[in-house]
Amino acid sequence: MLNSQYVNNIYPLPFQSIQSFLALTERVFFEKGALIFEELKPEKYIYIIEKGMVRAYKNYNDLEVTFWFGLEGDTIISMENYVKGLKSYENVEAIENVEAYRINVTELKKLYLQDIHICNWGRCYAENELLKTELRLISRQFTSATERYLDLLANHPEIIKRVPLRDIASYLGITQVSLSRIRSELK
């Protein structure tokens, strides 16, 4: 069963609400390298990661540009698909074997109409995701690559340990050669 703390970290739910929420979840597994979301395809589920790690990326000029990493407790969602019902603009790939719990978006939205606590959970979830996205955008605009790397090292050391350097470089908006130079200068 899904760790209810992952849900309650977003917005604490009363016992009955958490039970209703957990009843929507279904355990699924993805092998390393599996595509969980594919760009330009509709997606009817969101996923909460129990174990493993994923990355979100967009294909651009024959490159895979990584813009997000998901770890245990994170939710995999295509916001454009979730909010507007449009096809996903991103790919999400398992970069480790992943155990997750999926939730049908249609069923979750029905639950929003039935339970104000779960509706508030959805609102808080969206607000938190907006804040994270805004911080990533501000960081990309106003900090150097070295500062972004140091921030990643300080605040998410598990990413440095678990993600290939090419994906970290892409996430930081630099080449792998530049990342190697930054790492050498910091030693």
C-alpha positions as CSV (number, residue, x, y, z in Angstrom):
1,M,0.0,0.0,0.0
2,L,1.1,3.5,-0.8
3,N,2.8,5.3,2.1
4,S,0.1,7.7,3.2
5,Q,2.8,10.1,4.5
6,Y,3.6,11.0,0.9
7,V,-0.1,12.2,0.5
8,N,-0.2,13.9,3.9
9,N,3.0,15.8,3.2
10,I,1.1,17.8,0.6
11,Y,-2.0,18.4,2.7
12,P,-3.0,16.4,5.8
13,L,-6.1,14.5,5.2
14,P,-8.6,13.1,7.8
15,F,-8.7,9.3,8.1
16,Q,-11.8,8.8,6.0
17,S,-10.4,11.1,3.2
18,I,-7.0,9.3,3.1
19,Q,-8.8,6.0,2.9
20,S,-10.9,7.2,0.0
21,F,-7.7,8.5,-1.7
22,L,-5.8,5.3,-1.1
23,A,-8.7,3.3,-2.5
24,L,-8.0,5.0,-5.9
25,T,-4.4,3.8,-6.0
26,E,-3.0,0.8,-8.0
27,R,0.5,-0.5,-7.6
28,V,2.6,-0.5,-10.8
29,F,6.2,-1.2,-11.7
30,F,8.4,0.2,-14.4
31,E,11.8,-1.2,-15.4
32,K,14.8,1.1,-15.8
33,G,14.6,2.8,-19.2
34,A,10.8,2.4,-19.5
35,L,8.8,5.5,-20.7
36,I,6.1,6.3,-18.3
37,F,4.8,9.3,-20.2
38,E,5.4,9.9,-23.9
39,E,5.2,13.4,-25.4
40,L,2.2,14.0,-27.7
41,K,0.3,11.1,-26.1
42,P,-2.7,11.5,-23.7
43,E,-2.1,10.4,-20.2
44,K,-5.0,9.3,-17.9
45,Y,-2.9,8.6,-14.7
46,I,-0.8,10.4,-12.2
47,Y,1.8,8.4,-10.3
48,I,3.2,8.7,-6.8
49,I,6.7,7.2,-6.6
50,E,7.2,4.7,-3.8
51,K,10.7,3.5,-4.8
52,G,13.1,4.5,-7.6
53,M,13.7,7.6,-9.7
54,V,12.5,9.2,-12.9
55,R,13.4,12.1,-15.1
56,A,11.3,14.3,-17.3
57,Y,12.7,15.5,-20.6
58,K,11.7,17.1,-23.9
59,N,13.3,16.3,-27.2
60,Y,14.7,19.5,-28.7
61,N,17.1,19.8,-31.7
62,D,18.0,16.1,-31.5
63,L,18.8,16.4,-27.8
64,E,17.0,15.2,-24.7
65,V,16.7,18.2,-22.4
66,T,16.1,17.1,-18.8
67,F,14.1,19.5,-16.7
68,W,12.9,17.5,-13.7
69,F,13.8,14.5,-11.5
70,G,11.3,12.6,-9.5
71,L,12.3,10.7,-6.3
72,E,10.5,8.7,-3.7
73,G,7.3,10.6,-2.6
74,D,7.2,12.7,-5.7
75,T,4.2,12.7,-8.1
76,I,4.6,12.1,-11.8
77,I,2.1,14.2,-13.7
78,S,1.7,16.0,-17.0
79,M,0.2,19.3,-15.8
80,E,-0.9,20.3,-19.3
81,N,-2.7,17.0,-19.6
82,Y,-4.1,17.1,-16.1
83,V,-5.3,20.8,-16.2
84,K,-6.3,21.2,-19.9
85,G,-6.8,17.6,-21.1
86,L,-4.1,18.1,-23.8
87,K,-1.5,15.6,-24.8
88,S,1.6,15.5,-22.8
89,Y,4.5,17.7,-23.9
90,E,7.1,15.7,-22.0
91,N,8.6,12.3,-21.7
92,V,9.1,10.7,-18.3
93,E,11.6,7.9,-18.1
94,A,12.4,5.5,-15.3
95,I,16.1,6.0,-14.6
96,E,16.0,3.2,-12.0
97,N,13.5,0.4,-11.5
98,V,10.4,2.2,-10.2
99,E,7.6,1.1,-7.9
100,A,4.7,3.6,-8.0
101,Y,1.0,3.9,-7.3
102,R,-1.1,5.2,-10.1
103,I,-4.3,7.2,-9.8
104,N,-6.8,7.6,-12.6
105,V,-7.2,11.4,-13.1
106,T,-10.9,11.1,-13.9
107,E,-11.6,9.2,-10.7
108,L,-9.5,11.7,-8.7
109,K,-11.4,14.6,-10.1
110,K,-14.7,12.9,-9.1
111,L,-13.4,12.5,-5.6
112,Y,-12.6,16.3,-5.6
113,L,-16.3,16.9,-6.0
114,Q,-17.2,14.6,-3.2
115,D,-14.6,15.4,-0.5
116,I,-13.5,19.0,0.2
117,H,-10.4,17.7,2.0
118,I,-9.2,15.9,-1.1
119,C,-10.2,18.9,-3.2
120,N,-7.9,21.0,-0.9
121,W,-5.2,18.4,-1.3
122,G,-5.4,18.9,-5.1
123,R,-5.2,22.7,-4.8
124,C,-2.2,22.5,-2.4
125,Y,-0.5,20.0,-4.7
126,A,-0.9,22.3,-7.7
127,E,0.3,25.3,-5.7
128,N,3.4,23.4,-4.5
129,E,4.2,22.3,-8.0
130,L,3.8,25.9,-9.3
131,L,6.3,27.1,-6.6
132,K,8.8,24.5,-7.5
133,T,8.6,25.4,-11.2
134,E,8.9,29.1,-10.4
135,L,12.0,28.4,-8.3
136,R,13.6,26.4,-11.1
137,L,12.9,29.1,-13.6
138,I,14.3,31.8,-11.4
139,S,17.4,29.7,-10.7
140,R,17.9,29.1,-14.4
141,Q,17.6,32.9,-15.1
142,F,19.6,34.4,-12.2
143,T,22.3,31.9,-11.1
144,S,25.4,30.6,-12.7
145,A,25.8,27.0,-13.6
146,T,28.2,26.6,-10.7
147,E,25.7,28.0,-8.3
148,R,23.0,25.7,-9.7
149,Y,25.3,22.7,-9.3
150,L,26.1,23.7,-5.7
151,D,22.4,24.1,-4.9
152,L,21.7,20.7,-6.4
153,L,24.6,19.2,-4.3
154,A,23.4,20.9,-1.1
155,N,19.6,20.3,-1.5
156,H,19.4,17.1,-3.5
157,P,22.6,15.1,-3.1
158,E,20.7,11.9,-3.9
159,I,20.3,13.2,-7.5
160,I,24.1,13.6,-7.8
161,K,24.6,10.0,-6.6
162,R,21.8,8.4,-8.6
163,V,21.7,10.2,-12.0
164,P,24.0,10.0,-15.0
165,L,26.2,13.1,-15.4
166,R,24.7,13.7,-18.9
167,D,21.3,14.1,-17.4
168,I,22.6,16.3,-14.6
169,A,24.3,18.5,-17.1
170,S,21.2,18.8,-19.2
171,Y,19.1,19.7,-16.1
172,L,21.6,22.4,-15.2
173,G,21.5,23.8,-18.8
174,I,25.1,23.0,-19.6
175,T,27.2,20.5,-21.5
176,Q,28.7,17.5,-19.8
177,V,32.2,19.0,-20.5
178,S,31.2,22.1,-18.6
179,L,29.8,20.0,-15.7
180,S,33.1,18.1,-15.5
181,R,35.0,21.4,-15.4
182,I,32.8,22.7,-12.6
183,R,33.3,19.6,-10.6
184,S,37.1,19.7,-11.1
185,E,37.2,23.4,-10.0
186,L,35.2,22.6,-6.9
187,K,37.6,19.8,-5.7
